[in-house]
Amino acid sequence: MDALPTRRAVWCGKHWIHLEQVDSTNDYLKRGDFPDGTAVLADRQVAGKGRQGKSWSGASAGQAMYLSVLFHSMKISDMGLLPLLCGLAAARSLGESAQIKWPNDVLLGGKKAVGILCESKIQGSEVCAICGIGINLTQPAEFFAENDLPYGTSVRAQTGETRTAKQAAGMLLDELEPILDQYRREGFSPILPAYCSRCVTLGRQVRVFQGQQPIIAQAKGIAPDGGLICEKQGVEFIVRAGEASVRGLYGYI
């Protein structure tokens, strides 16, 4: 099997598996015993899922990249930050114009091109993390209109660039490995400014959905654990991704 086309990544994606079709690349890694940095790339995913248990149906084979990567020796405290780290890597892989809607939706032209779901699993005596990343690559604008996805887009629809799934995976892993290496050495603080520089949520009024009634607040910053710092009537509170969702006051952003 050909190697993934990476330039900088050494351990991230060194072991990789290509599947024509799978229920979920995350679930595939959950079911086996794999080395650190193992990547699974699927042509088609038929039972993908998003955050908070939302379903995520895949496009036709070749139109999107479905990638999951396994990381060993993680801590539970890492799980709130991994989505942000993966979001930054995905944004960098798509170029300077890519932005992030907290915590990890990556946007092109103000629309979602990348979705990320990080999950934990126990492998032997270790806590491991599985990060699933989907990138819309070549779907035309009509695809999102026909599927009632007004806030969705693809790389080609926004930039005119055509990438294969293998190319997109290689470019992503080249960005992800150095970010994770830095995080393991130095923690999140040195990476935070780069994340904030791409995060379109910050400085905006947002609606926080946690229960029946949304809370209108101002997004102020990112907490050390990856939570979103919000302020309402002079009182700050932190929103965590697994507990609530955040939308813009007048739309998706």
URTABEL-V375246 format. One record per pair of residues at least 4 apart in sequence whose C-alpha atoms are under 6 Angstrom apart, sorted by sequence separation. I is the first residue (numbers start at 1). J is the second residue. D is the distance in Angstrom with one decimal. If there is no record, write none. Layout:
i;j;d
I;J;D
I;J;D
This chain:
i;j;d
50;54;4.9
83;87;6.0
101;105;5.1
107;111;4.9
122;126;5.8
142;146;6.0
145;149;5.9
155;159;5.8
156;160;4.3
173;177;5.9
182;186;5.8
183;187;4.5
222;226;5.9
223;227;5.0
231;235;5.3
248;252;5.4
49;54;5.6
50;55;5.9
100;105;5.6
107;112;4.5
122;127;4.8
144;149;4.8
156;161;4.8
183;188;5.6
209;214;4.6
222;227;5.8
231;236;4.2
247;252;5.5
248;253;4.5
49;55;4.4
50;56;6.0
100;106;4.6
106;112;5.8
107;113;5.5
122;128;6.0
156;162;5.6
208;214;5.3
222;228;4.9
230;236;5.5
247;253;6.0
49;56;4.7
91;98;5.2
99;106;5.7
100;107;5.9
106;113;5.9
121;128;5.2
207;214;5.8
208;215;5.0
222;229;5.6
230;237;5.4
48;56;5.0
99;107;5.0
106;114;4.9
120;128;5.6
144;152;6.0
207;215;5.5
221;229;5.0
229;237;5.9
230;238;6.0
98;107;5.6
105;114;5.8
120;129;4.4
207;216;4.7
220;229;5.4
229;238;4.6
98;108;5.2
105;115;5.4
119;129;5.7
206;216;5.8
220;230;5.3
228;238;5.4
119;130;5.2
206;217;5.5
219;230;4.5
227;238;5.9
228;239;5.0
118;130;5.6
205;217;5.6
218;230;5.4
227;239;5.5
45;58;5.5
118;131;4.2
205;218;4.4
218;231;5.1
227;240;4.7
117;131;5.9
204;218;5.8
217;231;5.5
91;106;6.0
117;132;5.1
139;154;5.8
204;219;5.6
217;232;4.9
116;132;5.6
138;154;5.8
203;219;5.4
44;61;5.1
87;104;4.6
116;133;4.5
137;154;5.0
140;157;5.7
202;219;5.1
203;220;5.7
43;61;5.2
115;133;5.9
136;154;4.5
137;155;4.9
138;156;5.1
202;220;5.7
43;62;6.0
84;103;5.7
115;134;5.3
84;104;5.5
114;134;5.5
21;42;5.8
24;45;5.7
83;104;5.7
114;135;4.5
16;38;5.4
20;42;5.6
21;43;5.9
23;45;5.5
113;135;5.8
15;38;4.8
16;39;4.5
17;40;4.8
18;41;5.0
19;42;4.6
20;43;4.9
21;44;4.7
22;45;5.1
23;46;4.9
24;47;5.5
113;136;5.3
13;37;5.5
16;40;5.6
18;42;5.8
21;45;5.8
23;47;4.6
24;48;5.0
42;66;5.5
12;37;4.4
13;38;5.4
41;66;5.7
11;37;5.9
13;39;5.0
41;67;4.6
40;67;5.6
40;68;5.3
39;68;5.6
39;69;4.4
38;69;5.6
38;70;5.4
37;70;5.2
37;71;5.5
210;244;5.0
36;71;5.2
209;244;5.6
36;72;5.2
209;245;5.3
208;245;6.0
208;246;4.7
112;151;6.0
207;246;5.7
111;151;4.9
112;152;4.7
113;153;5.2
207;247;5.2
111;152;5.3
112;153;5.8
113;154;5.2
206;247;5.7
207;248;6.0
26;68;5.7
111;153;5.7
206;248;4.5
207;249;5.6
25;68;5.6
206;249;4.9
205;249;5.8
73;126;5.8
74;127;5.6
73;127;5.9
74;128;5.5
73;128;5.9
72;128;4.6
71;128;5.5
71;129;5.1
70;129;5.8
70;130;4.6
69;130;5.6
69;131;5.3
68;131;5.3
68;132;4.1
67;132;5.7
67;133;5.3
50;117;5.9
66;134;4.7
65;134;5.4
65;135;5.1
64;135;5.6
64;136;4.5
64;137;4.8
63;137;5.5
63;138;4.9
63;139;5.8
93;171;5.7
93;172;5.3
90;172;5.8
89;175;5.0
89;176;4.9
100;198;5.6
101;199;5.7
99;198;4.8
100;199;4.6
101;200;5.6
65;165;4.7
101;201;5.5
26;132;5.8
88;195;5.9
81;226;5.1
80;226;5.7
6;170;4.5
5;170;4.9
9;174;4.9
12;177;5.9
4;170;5.7
8;174;5.2
6;174;6.0
9;177;5.9
